């Protein structure tokens, strides 16, 4: 039994020593790998950073172009939809106005034109009436004068006849 105990002690001692040595070696390698990565990152870090910035700028330009295109499409579609809505609204309002009997702009313009024509005709008729009145007045005066002369002649004739 003593031999078994000794073998167990040797196995435990060897395993613990090997385990400690392996762990130390692994830790040393990890440390060295970290230092190497740090050194490499430090030396190429600026180059990598600049490349990343360039790629970011290119991606941003692409994205802005795509967004601009989509916004343009959306604006165009919104304008088209708004125009259609406006036309529908105008058609409906025109229908309601027609049903209420309100004259259209065209009808009002035609009526205005007709009123202007009638006004001109009326003004011509007034001028003609004034001329006619003037002629009638003049004729009446002349008739009075003729009547007065003829009355005077008749009176004179009566006097001559009575003598």
Secondary structure, 3 states (H helix, E strand, C coil): CHHHHHHHHHHHHHHHHHHHHHHHHHHHHHHHHHHHHHHHHHHHHHHHHHHHHHHHHHHHHHHHHHHHHHHHHHHHHHHHHHHHHHHHHHHHHHHHHHHHCCCCHHHHHHHHHHHHHHHHHHHHHHHHHHHHHHHHHHHHHHHHHHHHHHHHHHHHHHHHHHC
